[in-house]
Amino acid sequence: MSGDQLSRSEKLYQEALDVLPGGVSRNAVFRRPHPFYVSKGAGAYLYDLDRKQCLDFANNMASLIHGHAYPPIVAAVVEQLQKGTAFTMATEVEVRFAQLLCERVPSFEKIRFVNSGTEAVMCCIKAARAFTGKRKIAKTEGAYHGGYDFAEVSQTANPTNWGDASRPASIPTVAGTPKGVLDDVQVVPFNDSERALAILNESPEDIACVLLDPMPHRAGLIPATNEFVNDLRKWCDQHGALLVFDEVITFRSTYTGAQGWFDAKPDLTALGKMIGGGFPVGALAGRDEVMAVLDPRQENILYPHSGTFSANPITMTAGLIAMEHFDKAAVDRLNKLADYARQTINDAIQTTGVPACVSGGGSMLRIHLKKQLPGEYRSAYLDKQETQLLKKLVDELYVEHIMAINSCSFTLSTVMTEKEIEHLGRALVAAFHKIKSLF
Ligand SMILES: Cc1ncc(COP(=O)(O)O)c(C=O)c1O
């Protein structure tokens, strides 16, 4: 194809390949034969450089709870921009935002803001180690918690290396991960108390925390059961370990996060994505006694922690407005819309007869090209052929002007209505028809 016939995204990607590894700055946007470049977003829609309009269910990887360029956030951020973006001083807005979150969630007695979900999870783990004086962590198999060495163990485990289900192996995600890191992470099966507790009981004296995403996206987007959370909570209490929730994605699930689903509460929670109102953010929140490891008034600070852009007033301003507007009524409305989306997806599956099902909770859903709903990472795992088929489905949805997360997951935003869900339904019927013969 001559240069003139290439789309703008294709042309830009060729230039990007000269300066960015693989032409991208983060793998989430990578697509073959090339990624799409966005020119602008507005509400539930985005527009690529070739002026194609797309209904956005990816919402920057589940971070834009009010869609794109939400006017109240834009107005407040523009005002703050003119007053300065970051200072070597605290600002009032960080206190107001901290108050809002601590008043909202019973388990949040204190909160510290950081700059990403990765950093939030890392800080929770380090705080747990500092508080307990122990070194190991436990996590569920296949769960994605960002890029901290210990948190990412087993994230990409596969049938050739994941070992027996009763004793999942600690598999490195990044080449060169030190053996010491792998040794200090106990991988446990999700929603399987008997096996998980048997593994934890191998070295209870060394485990600082159990890290749990209550509905791990990459491991199937299946909610944890109340029983599993209760059992982990009890085990942590018995053995002086902390229960840490990664709610970077799931905090949208109820007014108080996914932790609102369970009887037991975590000691610490990692937050990110949605609470930044569209700007980079993270936070760790939890029990006063544990958060005290960060307190700089102590003579021997157990966890000296800083961050140049932590709690910067742009993020705090955007986050405060985003969360004020995601009040109880907004959460309820969005979750009802998600019920409608689930029903619409199931109708599309029935109409077309493809072997598929849908998982999820709150305002996030994931389509599996499997007849039976998976229960955890291993049953949700896709082999090469299944991965290709899912990729084809995501590509066909894009043809139908629908942007999904590449796992074929959908996050709703408060600016969506039934109209957008019905568009999704029509697009799915068309896309399922196109891939049906490939099963
Ligand atoms: C559950 C979970 N934890 C942590 C992270 C890392 O967050 P960030 O990309 O902001 O570093 C993510 C990101 O997708 C996530 O989904």
The ligand as a Gaussian input file, in Angstrom:
#p B3LYP/6-31G(d) Opt

LIG

0 1
 C       -6.201000      -4.679000      39.963000
 C       -5.083000      -3.771000      39.545000
 N       -4.116000      -3.454000      40.418000
 C       -3.109000      -2.634000      40.085000
 C       -3.024000      -2.080000      38.839000
 C       -1.896000      -1.166000      38.482000
 O       -2.358000       0.148000      38.334000
 P       -1.525000       1.207000      37.481000
 O       -1.649000       0.803000      36.041000
 O       -2.182000       2.523000      37.796000
 O       -0.117000       1.144000      37.960000
 C       -4.008000      -2.379000      37.894000
 C       -3.947000      -1.812000      36.526000
 O       -4.597000      -2.235000      35.606000
 C       -5.059000      -3.250000      38.252000
 O       -6.007000      -3.589000      37.362000

